Amino acid sequence: MSGVIVQYIVVRGDLLTQLGWPVGALIAQACHACTAVTHLHHDDDHMKTYLSDLDNMRKVILEAESESSIRELSNKLEEGGVPHKLWIEQPENIPTCIAVKPHPKEEIQKYFKKFRLFKGI
């Protein structure tokens, strides 16, 4: 394996700005997605490497503008064979965020070029 292993998380900024969700609720969604993708891929070599040095994990938190942009990203990740979890909040059935299985940065950063760093409100 080569390069820095990083996990990308993309959250919907419009949930805060347009739908009035509290920041804590959106952070909880990201935590759900990260936990789910970790559980689903716990045997993966990149995941094992990522979790082997807990004090130096690298995460990049980005912002999607809308439901359509996060669904589009999920589709592109699926087409590219990039394992991820699109978190759908229930019972509302609202897609809130994506957590990608940790990968070498150079392998997956191309999918995230159009997204900006998440800044909250």
C-alpha positions as CSV (number, residue, x, y, z in Angstrom):
1,M,0.0,0.0,0.0
2,S,1.2,3.5,-0.8
3,G,0.5,7.0,0.2
4,V,-1.4,8.7,3.0
5,I,-4.7,6.9,3.9
6,V,-7.5,9.3,4.3
7,Q,-11.2,9.2,4.9
8,Y,-13.5,11.6,3.1
9,I,-16.8,12.6,4.7
10,V,-19.3,14.8,2.8
11,V,-22.2,16.4,4.6
12,R,-25.1,18.4,3.2
13,G,-24.7,22.0,4.0
14,D,-28.3,22.8,3.0
15,L,-29.6,20.9,6.0
16,L,-28.1,23.6,8.1
17,T,-28.7,26.7,6.0
18,Q,-32.1,25.9,4.4
19,L,-33.7,23.3,6.6
20,G,-32.6,24.6,9.9
21,W,-30.9,21.5,11.3
22,P,-28.7,22.0,14.3
23,V,-25.0,21.5,13.8
24,G,-25.0,18.7,16.3
25,A,-27.6,16.8,14.4
26,L,-25.5,17.0,11.2
27,I,-22.3,15.9,13.1
28,A,-24.3,12.9,14.4
29,Q,-25.2,12.0,10.8
30,A,-21.5,12.0,9.9
31,C,-20.7,9.9,12.9
32,H,-23.4,7.3,11.9
33,A,-22.0,7.1,8.4
34,C,-18.4,6.7,9.6
35,T,-19.3,4.0,12.0
36,A,-21.3,2.2,9.4
37,V,-18.6,2.3,6.8
38,T,-16.0,1.1,9.4
39,H,-18.3,-1.8,10.3
40,L,-19.0,-2.8,6.7
41,H,-15.3,-2.8,5.7
42,H,-13.5,-3.7,9.0
43,D,-11.6,-6.5,7.2
44,D,-10.3,-4.3,4.4
45,D,-6.5,-3.8,4.4
46,H,-6.8,0.0,4.0
47,M,-9.2,0.1,6.9
48,K,-6.9,-2.0,9.1
49,T,-4.0,0.4,8.3
50,Y,-6.2,3.4,9.0
51,L,-7.3,2.1,12.3
52,S,-3.8,0.8,13.4
53,D,-2.7,4.4,14.3
54,L,-5.8,6.0,15.9
55,D,-3.9,9.1,17.0
56,N,-3.0,10.0,13.4
57,M,-6.2,9.2,11.4
58,R,-6.8,11.7,8.6
59,K,-10.3,12.8,7.8
60,V,-11.4,15.5,5.3
61,I,-14.9,16.9,5.9
62,L,-16.5,18.5,2.9
63,E,-19.8,20.1,2.1
64,A,-22.3,19.1,-0.6
65,E,-24.8,21.8,-1.5
66,S,-27.9,19.7,-1.9
67,E,-29.6,16.3,-1.9
68,S,-29.0,16.1,-5.6
69,S,-25.3,16.8,-5.3
70,I,-24.7,14.2,-2.6
71,R,-26.7,11.6,-4.6
72,E,-24.6,12.4,-7.7
73,L,-21.4,11.9,-5.7
74,S,-22.7,8.6,-4.4
75,N,-23.5,7.5,-8.0
76,K,-20.0,8.5,-9.2
77,L,-18.4,6.6,-6.3
78,E,-20.4,3.5,-7.1
79,E,-19.4,3.8,-10.8
80,G,-15.8,4.1,-9.7
81,G,-16.0,1.1,-7.4
82,V,-15.2,3.3,-4.3
83,P,-16.8,1.7,-1.2
84,H,-18.8,4.3,0.8
85,K,-21.9,4.7,2.9
86,L,-24.6,7.1,1.9
87,W,-26.4,7.7,5.2
88,I,-30.1,8.0,4.9
89,E,-31.8,9.4,8.1
90,Q,-34.9,7.5,9.1
91,P,-37.8,7.6,9.4
92,E,-37.6,10.8,7.2
93,N,-35.7,9.0,4.4
94,I,-33.3,12.0,4.0
95,P,-29.8,11.4,2.6
96,T,-27.6,13.4,4.9
97,C,-24.0,12.5,4.3
98,I,-21.4,10.1,2.7
99,A,-18.5,8.5,4.5
100,V,-16.0,6.8,2.2
101,K,-13.9,3.8,3.3
102,P,-10.4,5.0,4.0
103,H,-8.2,4.9,0.9
104,P,-4.8,6.3,-0.3
105,K,-5.5,9.9,-1.0
106,E,-4.1,9.8,-4.5
107,E,-6.6,7.1,-5.4
108,I,-9.8,9.0,-4.5
109,Q,-9.2,12.7,-4.2
110,K,-10.4,13.2,-7.8
111,Y,-14.0,12.5,-6.7
112,F,-14.0,15.4,-4.2
113,K,-12.4,18.3,-6.2
114,K,-15.7,20.2,-6.6
115,F,-16.5,20.2,-2.9
116,R,-15.3,22.8,-0.4
117,L,-14.3,22.2,3.1
118,F,-17.2,22.1,5.5
119,K,-17.4,25.3,7.7
120,G,-20.7,24.9,9.4
121,I,-22.7,28.1,10.0
